[in-house]
Amino acid sequence: MSIEHDVVTPAAPGAVRVRVEALAKHYGGTTVFDGVNFSLHEGEFVCIVGHSGCGKTTILNTLAGLEQASSGHVIVDGREVVGPGLDRGVVFQGHALMPWLTVRQNIAFAVRSKWPDWSRAEVEAQVRKYVDLVGLSAALDRKPSELSGGMKQRVGIARAFAIEPRMLLLDEPFGALDALTRGTIQDELLKICAATRQTVFMITHDVDEAILLADRVFLMANGPRARVAEVVVNTMPRDRQRATLHHDPQYYRLRNHLVDFLVARSAQLSDGRAPEHPPEVRPGWIDDAAPAAGELPVAPASLPSSSPVSPSPSAAIPIATAAVASAPSVPTNEPSSRMPAPTLDPLSPSQRRSIA
Ligand SMILES: Nc1ncnc2c1ncn2[C@@H]1O[C@H](COP(=O)(O)OP(=O)(O)OP(=O)(O)O)[C@@H](O)[C@H]1O
C-alpha cells in the first residue's frame, strides 16, 4: 500500500471534504454493511455510534485507506482514497505503536514523515508540544512495554495530533483513559479542532461523549447489511462545556433520542431496512423549530453543576448491554433517584414521520 504524499487543494470552509458513496463490505457470504452513504464537511466533528460488529471500524479504516471496501467509493477532497495519507491521522482502538521505539521516537517518526525537511530541533519541539498535551512528558524515553494501556493510548493520540492532519480518524480513542485524562483530552481536542478546522470522524460507544463533541452523530443500524440509518444534528451551541452541558434541555432530548435508537431502532433497522440515504433529524428541537428562550424546562436542580458529562468510562453506555437498561436520562452515574427523568418526548411529530 503506497503512502500518498501529494498536497491536495484545501476545500473551502464548510465545503464537503469526504464523500462516502454506496459503500459495502462482504466477508464470505456475509454482508456486514451495504448502501452506506454520507458526507463530512470541512471543520466538522462527526461521531458514529452503533452496536458492536455493525462495521464502524471497517468504515473508518476504509476512510483511512487501510482497508478496501467490497464496493462503493470514498472520495476525499475530490480524489478517491486508494491508500493511507498524511492528510489523515488515525488513532486506533489498540494504540498501534512501534514497540522498539520510545514515546519520543514513535512520535518523531510520524512528524519526520510529514515534514522531512524539519531540523532535529523542530521535530523535537513538535514532539514535546503534543506529549505535553497528553500529559506524558515524564515518559518521553520509555518504550510502549513500559507504559500502561491508557498511556499507550495517549501516545497514539499525541502521534495523530502531532502530524496536524486535515482529517482525524479516531476509533474509540478515549476508551482506555481515566476520567480526568479523558476530560482533559476531550477539551483539548475541541480546542484544536476549533483552531485548525480539522475534520474529525470518531467512533464512540459513549453517547454523552458524542453529544459533547459532535456536530452530527451518525446512527448506524445493526448488521448484517448495516447502514447509517440516521444523522442526528447536534443543535446545541458549539461552545459546549462538560460541566454545564446538562443545563440545556436539548441535551436530554438528544440523549434520549440516541439511547432510544441503540435500545430499539438499531435492531429494527438491521438487515438492509435502514434507508440508503439517511434522514437528518434535530431531536434537540421541538417540531424542528429552534426552542424559544424560557420555553423549555430547566435541568433538575439536584444535578450537581460539577457533574461531568463523561465522568468515567463506566458512565458510558455500554452499547452491547444498552437493550437491557432503561434509557438513562441523566448524564452521570449518580444515583438516579437524585435526578428525575425528563418527561420530554425526544421525537417531534415530523421526526417520527421522517424515520417511520
Ligand atoms: N477479516 C475478517 N474476516 C471476517 N469477518 C470480519 C473480518 N474483519 C471484520 N469482520 C467482521 O466484520 C464486522 C464488522 O467489524 P468492525 O470491527 O468494523 O465492527 P465495529 O462496528 O467497529 O465493532 P466494535 O464496535 O466492536 O469495534 C464484524 O462482524 C466482524 O466480525
Ligand as a Chemical Component Dictionary entry (heavy atoms), coordinates in Angstrom:
data_LIG
# 
_chem_comp.id                   LIG 
_chem_comp.type                 NON-POLYMER 
_chem_comp.pdbx_formal_charge   0 
_chem_comp.three_letter_code    LIG 
# 
loop_
_chem_comp_atom.comp_id 
_chem_comp_atom.atom_id 
_chem_comp_atom.alt_atom_id 
_chem_comp_atom.type_symbol 
_chem_comp_atom.charge 
_chem_comp_atom.model_Cartn_x 
_chem_comp_atom.model_Cartn_y 
_chem_comp_atom.model_Cartn_z 
_chem_comp_atom.pdbx_ordinal 
LIG N1  N1  N 0 -11.113 -10.284 8.398  1  
LIG C1  C1  C 0 -12.388 -10.516 8.691  2  
LIG N2  N2  N 0 -12.995 -11.653 8.315  3  
LIG C2  C2  C 0 -14.295 -11.891 8.570  4  
LIG N3  N3  N 0 -15.095 -11.020 9.223  5  
LIG C3  C3  C 0 -14.541 -9.874  9.630  6  
LIG C4  C4  C 0 -13.174 -9.555  9.387  7  
LIG N4  N4  N 0 -12.927 -8.328  9.899  8  
LIG C5  C5  C 0 -14.090 -7.910  10.452 9  
LIG N5  N5  N 0 -15.045 -8.840  10.289 10 
LIG C6  C6  C 0 -16.441 -8.720  10.738 11 
LIG O1  O1  O 0 -16.951 -7.510  10.245 12 
LIG C7  C7  C 0 -17.884 -6.976  11.180 13 
LIG C8  C8  C 0 -17.595 -5.515  11.401 14 
LIG O2  O2  O 0 -16.399 -5.372  12.154 15 
LIG P1  P1  P 0 -15.971 -3.954  12.723 16 
LIG O3  O3  O 0 -14.754 -4.155  13.547 17 
LIG O4  O4  O 0 -15.884 -2.999  11.590 18 
LIG O5  O5  O 0 -17.223 -3.618  13.633 19 
LIG P2  P2  P 0 -17.406 -2.445  14.695 20 
LIG O6  O6  O 0 -18.771 -1.895  14.497 21 
LIG O7  O7  O 0 -16.280 -1.489  14.625 22 
LIG O8  O8  O 0 -17.331 -3.239  16.063 23 
LIG P3  P3  P 0 -16.809 -2.749  17.511 24 
LIG O9  O9  O 0 -17.747 -1.663  17.957 25 
LIG O10 O10 O 0 -16.932 -3.978  18.344 26 
LIG O11 O11 O 0 -15.394 -2.288  17.371 27 
LIG C9  C9  C 0 -17.808 -7.825  12.437 28 
LIG O12 O12 O 0 -18.937 -8.657  12.483 29 
LIG C10 C10 C 0 -16.554 -8.623  12.248 30 
LIG O13 O13 O 0 -16.681 -9.911  12.811 31 
# 
loop_
_chem_comp_bond.comp_id 
_chem_comp_bond.atom_id_1 
_chem_comp_bond.atom_id_2 
_chem_comp_bond.value_order 
_chem_comp_bond.pdbx_ordinal 
LIG N1  C1  SING 1  
LIG C1  N2  SING 2  
LIG C1  C4  DOUB 3  
LIG N2  C2  DOUB 4  
LIG C2  N3  SING 5  
LIG N3  C3  DOUB 6  
LIG C3  C4  SING 7  
LIG C3  N5  SING 8  
LIG C4  N4  SING 9  
LIG N4  C5  DOUB 10 
LIG C5  N5  SING 11 
LIG N5  C6  SING 12 
LIG C6  O1  SING 13 
LIG C6  C10 SING 14 
LIG O1  C7  SING 15 
LIG C7  C8  SING 16 
LIG C7  C9  SING 17 
LIG C8  O2  SING 18 
LIG O2  P1  SING 19 
LIG P1  O3  DOUB 20 
LIG P1  O4  SING 21 
LIG P1  O5  SING 22 
LIG O5  P2  SING 23 
LIG P2  O6  DOUB 24 
LIG P2  O7  SING 25 
LIG P2  O8  SING 26 
LIG O8  P3  SING 27 
LIG P3  O9  DOUB 28 
LIG P3  O10 SING 29 
LIG P3  O11 SING 30 
LIG C9  O12 SING 31 
LIG C9  C10 SING 32 
LIG C10 O13 SING 33 
# 
